[in-house]
Amino acid sequence: AVDNSIYYPVEIDENGYGVWAYLCTLEEIEAGIAYDTELASSEEPVTAEATIILTAVNMPTRIETVNTEAALIEALADDSIDIVQLDMNVSAENTIVFEQGKKIIDLNNNTLQYDGIEEKYALLTVEDGAELTVINGEITGTTKSTGPAAIQTKAIDAIGGNVVLSDVKISGFDTAVYTRDMDNENGADSSVQIFNSDL
């Protein structure tokens, strides 16, 4: 909702840009019907004037290319970097925690794989206040757990964070995206958006 007006996403990207549908109010619908009725019955041509304002903003984007677990962790922690792009498959032996800010991981048609030995793990953890978008590639786990129900493997663990997946395939985990809001001390709910992905 914007200024008490309601919009619904029709076709948007992972950043919320695209086509949104506006839900008219009853008054607007009735006004539109009256206008159409008058237009249909009028014998004189009807003209209308419209003013369209386009605003362009040049927003520089810094892209950092990585090919190791250490470089990926360092890039995610760097506030000056907007997009972290893999230039080859990357294996991670530990959970990668994204604590704050807004970042995009562009897998770039590569694979990010958990290669550790823990039976219970999350490859990526997105904490309260952080927004992580993952696009264009695969996320794989080594194996699904065979222990009790409390032990499970997760590709992404959201603890009050915002997660967006677009054109991503996730396999080899018990759970693709797990929202663990009960462990968030601030009480914020996680948000998960998934577009054109195979989980």
N, C-alpha and C positions, 0 to 999 in steps of 0.2 A: 504494500500500500504506500502510495506517495501522495501527500496532501489530501488524505481521505479518499483518494481514487485507487481502485483496485486493478492490478495488472497481473496477467498470467503468462508464464513463459511458453512460447510457441517453438522457437528454434534459436537457442542461445549457445554460446561457447562456454568454456570452463570459467571465464571471467565475468559472465553475466551479460555479455554484449550480444545483441542479435535482435530477434523479433519478439515483441511482447504484445499480447492482446489486452486491450482496455475494456473493462466491464462497465458499460454505461449505467447511469442511474435511471430510475423510472422517469424522472422529469426530462432527462435528455432523450429518452426513447420517445416519449409523448411529443416533445418538440420536433423530433425528427419525423415522426409520422405526420404531424401537422404541416411541416414544410413540404414533405413529399406529396401530400394531398393537394396542397395549394399549387405546387409545381405542375402536377399532372393536369389540373383543371385550368391552368393559365394559358391564354392564347398568345401572350407576349413572351419573347425570349427572356430568360432569367439569367442574370450574370452574378458572379460572386467574386470578391477579392480576397486573396490570401497572402499573408506575409510569412515567408519561410526563412528562418535564421539558422545557418550552419556555422558551427564553431569547431575549429580544428586545433588540437593541442599536441604539440610535439613532446612526447615523453621518452627520454632516452632509456634504453634497456641494456643492462650489462649482463652478458652471457659468459659463464665460466665453464670451460670444458674439463671434465674429470675422467679418470680411468682407474682409480683405486678407491678403496673404502676410506682411507685417510683423507684423500682429496675431496671426496663427497661430503664427509663430516665437516671439514674445514669450510667448504663453500656454503653449506647450509647455515653455518654459524656467522657468516660474513654478511652484515646488513647491507652492504653496497652491491651485492649480487642479486639480480632478479631471477635469472634462469640458470639452473645447473644442468648441463647437458652431458650425457654419457657419450664418449666416442668409441666405446667398446663394452663388452660384457664386464660387469663388476660383481665380484663376490664379497659378501660381508660376513664376518665371523661373529659380530656382536650386534645388538640392537642399536639402530641409529635413531637418536632422539632429536626431534625438531621442537625447540622450546618456545620460540616467539617469532613474530614477523609473518611475512607473506612470501612464499617462494614457490617456484615451479621446478619440478624435476622432469626434464625432457629425456626420456629413455632413448630417444633417437633410434628407434627400431632395434635396440639392444635389450639385454636381460640383466636385471638386478636380482641376484640370487643370494639367499641365506646359505652360508657354507659352514656354520658353526656346528657344535655337537650337543647343545642344550636340547633337552626333550621338550621344554616349555619355553617359548620365545616369541617375540614379535620382531619382525624385520625393521619396521618403521613405527615409531611412536610420535604422535602429534599431540602436544600438550595444550592446556588451556590458553586461549588467546592467539594461538598459531594457526595459520592457514596454509596447507600444503596441497598443491595440485600436481598430479602425476599424469604424464601423457606419453603416448606413442611408444609402446614396448611391452615387455613381459616382466612380471615379478614372480619368482619361483622359490619354493621351499625345498629342503632336502627330503623331507618325509613328513607324513602325518603322524601324530603321536599315537602310541598304543597303550598309554597309561590310563589312570582314572579320568573321569569327565573334567575334573578341575585342571588337568594338564592338557593344554591344547596349544597348537602353533597358530600364529596369526601373521598375516602379511602386514597389516596396518592396525595399530592399536590407537584409538582416539580417546583421549582423556580430556573432554571439554574442548577439543580442537575442531577445526573445519577441514574436511578432506574432500577433494574433487578428483575424480578419475575420468579420463577421457581416452578412448582407444587403447585400453590397457587389458592385458590378459594376465590373470592371477591363477596359479596352480601350485599344488604341492603343500597346501596348508590345511588345517582343520577349518579355519575361518579366514575369509578374505579381508573383511573390515570388521573390527570389533569395537563397539562403543563402550568404554569403561568409565561412564560418568560418575558412578558411585564412589570412585576413588579420587574424584576431583574436589579438592577442599573448597574451591570457590563456588561450587554448585552449578557452574555453567554447563549447558547441554552441548553435546557434540553435533556437528552438522556434516552429513555425507551426501554428496551429489555424484551420480554415476552416469556417464554418457558413453554409449557405443562400446561397452566393455564386456569381457567374458570372465566371469568370476566363478 
